[in-house]
Amino acid sequence: MKRMKLFVATLVISATMATTALAGEWKQDQIGWWYQNDDGSYTKSGWHTIDGKSYYFGDDGYMFHDCVTPDGYSVGADGAWIENPQTPSVSYDESTYQGILDSYTAKLKAATPTLISEYEAEAKQNTNGLSGLAEIANAKVSKSAEIVNEGVGKMAEIYYNSGSGKYSEYEEWAEKLYDIYMEEAGKIYDAYINSAM
């Protein structure tokens, strides 16, 4: 009986050691690159982190490269997100509601990938469970909120000092900026949800 138990234990250990962890792999054809997961499915539809880098994939599964993604971020020749792309400096006329909306939309969209990267790095060090992840995510969203609040404050200055004086006009423009904020904050919360899975 002891020999049988030893034999079974040896089989289990051997089988465990012989099984290697399968990881996904990059594939290429005449159209472009895609990433095949270890279960045979492929990565698609949005941002995905692979080997510590962020890549954007279309609904067809192909990786975007050398372009600006549909949500406004730059990716290089290797498809990886470029954290601080060297783009020409754009100046906005912040004496108008539209100028403030454009300026702060750009600031929010530029800050989001960095906030997500910060979240992911801090989440790896998390030792406080789900509540710790939520706390980290909320701190990153708060940084986004600081940007939107500054922009809404500038819109309020127009309302008080040089706009039509109609609250509905101010409210309409502020709401547009808050919509952008919600969209960008949602991306941070998506990173939170993905890390909690």
Contacts in CASP RR format, 6 or more apart in sequence:
PFRMAT RR
TARGET T0000
AUTHOR 0000-0000-0000
METHOD contacts of the structure
MODEL  1
MKRMKLFVATLVISATMATTALAGEWKQDQIGWWYQNDDGSYTKSGWHTI
DGKSYYFGDDGYMFHDCVTPDGYSVGADGAWIENPQTPSVSYDESTYQGI
LDSYTAKLKAATPTLISEYEAEAKQNTNGLSGLAEIANAKVSKSAEIVNE
GVGKMAEIYYNSGSGKYSEYEEWAEKLYDIYMEEAGKIYDAYINSAM
22 38 0 8 1.000
23 38 0 8 1.000
24 35 0 8 1.000
24 36 0 8 1.000
24 37 0 8 1.000
24 38 0 8 1.000
25 35 0 8 1.000
25 36 0 8 1.000
26 33 0 8 1.000
26 34 0 8 1.000
26 35 0 8 1.000
26 36 0 8 1.000
27 33 0 8 1.000
27 34 0 8 1.000
27 35 0 8 1.000
27 36 0 8 1.000
27 42 0 8 1.000
28 34 0 8 1.000
31 62 0 8 1.000
32 62 0 8 1.000
32 63 0 8 1.000
33 62 0 8 1.000
33 63 0 8 1.000
33 65 0 8 1.000
33 79 0 8 1.000
34 42 0 8 1.000
34 43 0 8 1.000
34 44 0 8 1.000
34 57 0 8 1.000
34 61 0 8 1.000
34 62 0 8 1.000
34 63 0 8 1.000
35 42 0 8 1.000
35 43 0 8 1.000
35 48 0 8 1.000
35 50 0 8 1.000
35 55 0 8 1.000
35 57 0 8 1.000
35 63 0 8 1.000
36 42 0 8 1.000
36 43 0 8 1.000
37 43 0 8 1.000
42 61 0 8 1.000
43 50 0 8 1.000
43 55 0 8 1.000
43 57 0 8 1.000
43 61 0 8 1.000
44 57 0 8 1.000
44 58 0 8 1.000
44 59 0 8 1.000
44 60 0 8 1.000
44 61 0 8 1.000
45 57 0 8 1.000
45 58 0 8 1.000
45 59 0 8 1.000
45 61 0 8 1.000
46 56 0 8 1.000
46 57 0 8 1.000
46 58 0 8 1.000
46 69 0 8 1.000
47 54 0 8 1.000
47 55 0 8 1.000
47 56 0 8 1.000
47 57 0 8 1.000
47 81 0 8 1.000
47 187 0 8 1.000
48 54 0 8 1.000
48 55 0 8 1.000
48 56 0 8 1.000
48 57 0 8 1.000
49 55 0 8 1.000
49 120 0 8 1.000
53 80 0 8 1.000
53 81 0 8 1.000
54 80 0 8 1.000
54 81 0 8 1.000
54 113 0 8 1.000
54 116 0 8 1.000
54 117 0 8 1.000
55 63 0 8 1.000
55 64 0 8 1.000
55 75 0 8 1.000
55 79 0 8 1.000
55 80 0 8 1.000
55 81 0 8 1.000
56 63 0 8 1.000
56 64 0 8 1.000
56 69 0 8 1.000
56 70 0 8 1.000
56 71 0 8 1.000
56 73 0 8 1.000
56 75 0 8 1.000
56 79 0 8 1.000
56 81 0 8 1.000
57 63 0 8 1.000
57 64 0 8 1.000
58 64 0 8 1.000
63 79 0 8 1.000
64 75 0 8 1.000
64 79 0 8 1.000
65 75 0 8 1.000
65 76 0 8 1.000
65 77 0 8 1.000
65 78 0 8 1.000
65 79 0 8 1.000
66 75 0 8 1.000
66 76 0 8 1.000
66 77 0 8 1.000
66 79 0 8 1.000
67 74 0 8 1.000
67 75 0 8 1.000
67 76 0 8 1.000
68 74 0 8 1.000
68 75 0 8 1.000
69 75 0 8 1.000
71 109 0 8 1.000
71 187 0 8 1.000
72 109 0 8 1.000
73 81 0 8 1.000
73 82 0 8 1.000
73 109 0 8 1.000
73 113 0 8 1.000
74 81 0 8 1.000
74 82 0 8 1.000
74 85 0 8 1.000
74 87 0 8 1.000
75 81 0 8 1.000
75 82 0 8 1.000
76 82 0 8 1.000
81 113 0 8 1.000
83 113 0 8 1.000
83 114 0 8 1.000
83 117 0 8 1.000
90 106 0 8 1.000
92 99 0 8 1.000
92 100 0 8 1.000
92 102 0 8 1.000
92 103 0 8 1.000
92 106 0 8 1.000
93 99 0 8 1.000
94 100 0 8 1.000
94 103 0 8 1.000
94 154 0 8 1.000
95 158 0 8 1.000
95 162 0 8 1.000
96 158 0 8 1.000
97 155 0 8 1.000
97 158 0 8 1.000
97 169 0 8 1.000
97 170 0 8 1.000
97 173 0 8 1.000
98 173 0 8 1.000
100 151 0 8 1.000
100 154 0 8 1.000
100 155 0 8 1.000
100 158 0 8 1.000
100 173 0 8 1.000
100 177 0 8 1.000
101 173 0 8 1.000
101 176 0 8 1.000
101 177 0 8 1.000
101 180 0 8 1.000
103 151 0 8 1.000
104 147 0 8 1.000
104 148 0 8 1.000
104 150 0 8 1.000
104 151 0 8 1.000
104 154 0 8 1.000
104 177 0 8 1.000
104 180 0 8 1.000
105 177 0 8 1.000
105 180 0 8 1.000
107 147 0 8 1.000
108 144 0 8 1.000
108 147 0 8 1.000
108 148 0 8 1.000
108 180 0 8 1.000
108 181 0 8 1.000
108 184 0 8 1.000
109 180 0 8 1.000
109 184 0 8 1.000
111 143 0 8 1.000
111 144 0 8 1.000
111 147 0 8 1.000
111 184 0 8 1.000
112 144 0 8 1.000
112 184 0 8 1.000
112 187 0 8 1.000
112 188 0 8 1.000
115 140 0 8 1.000
115 141 0 8 1.000
115 143 0 8 1.000
115 144 0 8 1.000
115 188 0 8 1.000
116 140 0 8 1.000
116 187 0 8 1.000
116 188 0 8 1.000
116 191 0 8 1.000
118 140 0 8 1.000
119 136 0 8 1.000
119 137 0 8 1.000
119 140 0 8 1.000
119 188 0 8 1.000
119 191 0 8 1.000
119 192 0 8 1.000
119 195 0 8 1.000
120 191 0 8 1.000
120 195 0 8 1.000
122 136 0 8 1.000
123 133 0 8 1.000
123 136 0 8 1.000
123 191 0 8 1.000
123 192 0 8 1.000
123 195 0 8 1.000
126 132 0 8 1.000
126 133 0 8 1.000
126 136 0 8 1.000
128 135 0 8 1.000
130 196 0 8 1.000
133 192 0 8 1.000
133 195 0 8 1.000
133 196 0 8 1.000
134 192 0 8 1.000
136 192 0 8 1.000
137 188 0 8 1.000
137 189 0 8 1.000
137 191 0 8 1.000
137 192 0 8 1.000
140 188 0 8 1.000
141 185 0 8 1.000
141 188 0 8 1.000
141 189 0 8 1.000
144 181 0 8 1.000
144 184 0 8 1.000
144 185 0 8 1.000
144 188 0 8 1.000
145 181 0 8 1.000
145 185 0 8 1.000
147 181 0 8 1.000
148 177 0 8 1.000
148 178 0 8 1.000
148 180 0 8 1.000
148 181 0 8 1.000
151 177 0 8 1.000
152 174 0 8 1.000
152 177 0 8 1.000
152 178 0 8 1.000
155 170 0 8 1.000
155 173 0 8 1.000
155 174 0 8 1.000
155 177 0 8 1.000
156 170 0 8 1.000
156 174 0 8 1.000
158 170 0 8 1.000
159 165 0 8 1.000
159 167 0 8 1.000
159 169 0 8 1.000
159 170 0 8 1.000
163 169 0 8 1.000
163 170 0 8 1.000
END
